[in-house]
Amino acid sequence: DVQLGDITIKKGTMVASIPYLFHRNPAYWKDPFTFNPDRCEFDQENPCFLPFSIGMRNCIGQFFARMEAKIVLLKVLIALDIKCKPNSDENMRVGLTIAPKEGVPAQIRLASK
């Protein structure tokens, strides 16, 4: 038997995880039934974010989906003209890597064809 908090799972019991329910749990998500693409950002602090499931029975399409997302992002970026404004050294966060403290200010417009 396994004890999970107040719940005892008897040996031999079939247990299923349902990401659909994880992704709509109000204990972990603000407005869980509202469409919010920002939720798709990887969040190691939220144990309920499982876009492709986990383990040996994970989604067989996850690698295709991630590659497709990269291709779509590339097509969008090609259609844009992005000019980054210079960032000075005092605005940098130093750790294992060096990164801007508050992002990189940029000017974005449609590229001329």
C-alpha positions as CSV (number, residue, x, y, z in Angstrom):
1,D,0.0,0.0,0.0
2,V,1.0,3.6,-0.6
3,Q,0.0,6.6,1.6
4,L,-0.4,9.9,-0.2
5,G,-1.4,12.5,2.4
6,D,-4.8,11.4,3.8
7,I,-5.3,8.9,1.0
8,T,-4.3,5.2,1.1
9,I,-3.9,3.5,-2.3
10,K,-4.2,-0.2,-1.9
11,K,-1.6,-2.5,-3.7
12,G,-2.9,-3.5,-7.1
13,T,-5.2,-0.4,-7.5
14,M,-5.1,1.1,-11.0
15,V,-4.3,4.8,-10.8
16,A,-4.6,7.2,-13.7
17,S,-3.5,10.8,-14.1
18,I,-5.7,13.1,-16.1
19,P,-3.8,16.2,-17.3
20,Y,-7.1,17.7,-18.5
21,L,-8.1,17.9,-14.8
22,F,-4.7,19.0,-13.6
23,H,-4.8,22.0,-16.1
24,R,-8.2,23.1,-14.7
25,N,-7.4,22.8,-11.0
26,P,-8.3,26.1,-9.2
27,A,-5.8,25.3,-6.5
28,Y,-3.0,25.8,-9.0
29,W,-4.4,28.1,-11.7
30,K,-6.0,31.5,-11.5
31,D,-9.2,31.4,-13.6
32,P,-8.6,27.7,-14.7
33,F,-11.4,27.7,-17.3
34,T,-10.2,30.9,-19.0
35,F,-8.0,30.6,-22.1
36,N,-4.7,32.1,-21.2
37,P,-1.7,31.3,-23.5
38,D,0.7,32.6,-20.8
39,R,0.0,29.4,-18.9
40,C,2.0,27.5,-21.6
41,E,5.3,29.0,-20.3
42,F,7.2,26.3,-18.6
43,D,6.8,26.6,-14.8
44,Q,8.9,24.2,-12.7
45,E,7.1,25.5,-9.6
46,N,3.6,24.3,-10.7
47,P,3.4,20.5,-10.5
48,C,0.1,20.6,-12.6
49,F,1.7,21.8,-15.8
50,L,2.0,18.6,-17.9
51,P,1.4,19.5,-21.6
52,F,2.6,16.2,-22.9
53,S,2.3,14.0,-19.8
54,I,5.3,12.4,-18.3
55,G,7.0,9.0,-18.1
56,M,7.2,6.1,-20.5
57,R,3.6,6.7,-21.7
58,N,4.0,10.3,-22.6
59,C,2.6,11.9,-25.7
60,I,4.1,10.4,-28.9
61,G,3.5,13.7,-30.7
62,Q,5.4,15.9,-28.3
63,F,8.6,16.1,-30.4
64,F,6.6,16.8,-33.5
65,A,4.5,19.5,-31.7
66,R,7.7,21.2,-30.3
67,M,9.4,21.1,-33.8
68,E,6.2,22.5,-35.3
69,A,6.1,25.3,-32.7
70,K,9.7,26.2,-33.6
71,I,8.9,26.3,-37.3
72,V,5.8,28.5,-36.7
73,L,7.9,30.8,-34.5
74,L,10.6,31.0,-37.2
75,K,8.0,32.0,-39.9
76,V,6.6,34.7,-37.6
77,L,10.1,36.0,-36.8
78,I,11.0,36.1,-40.5
79,A,8.0,38.3,-41.2
80,L,9.1,40.8,-38.6
81,D,11.8,43.5,-38.5
82,I,13.2,43.4,-34.9
83,K,15.6,46.1,-33.7
84,C,17.0,45.6,-30.2
85,K,17.9,48.7,-28.2
86,P,21.4,48.6,-26.6
87,N,21.6,47.4,-23.1
88,S,24.2,48.7,-20.7
89,D,26.3,46.5,-18.4
90,E,24.7,47.9,-15.2
91,N,21.3,46.5,-16.3
92,M,22.6,42.9,-16.3
93,R,21.9,40.1,-13.9
94,V,25.0,38.0,-13.2
95,G,24.7,34.4,-12.2
96,L,25.6,31.2,-13.9
97,T,24.8,33.2,-17.1
98,I,24.6,36.9,-17.8
99,A,21.2,38.2,-18.8
100,P,19.3,41.6,-18.8
101,K,17.6,42.3,-15.5
102,E,14.4,43.5,-17.1
103,G,14.4,41.9,-20.6
104,V,15.6,43.5,-23.8
105,P,13.7,46.5,-25.1
106,A,13.0,46.1,-28.8
107,Q,11.1,47.8,-31.6
108,I,9.1,45.3,-33.7
109,R,7.3,46.0,-37.0
110,L,6.3,44.0,-40.0
111,A,9.2,43.5,-42.4
112,S,9.0,45.0,-45.8
113,K,8.7,42.5,-48.6
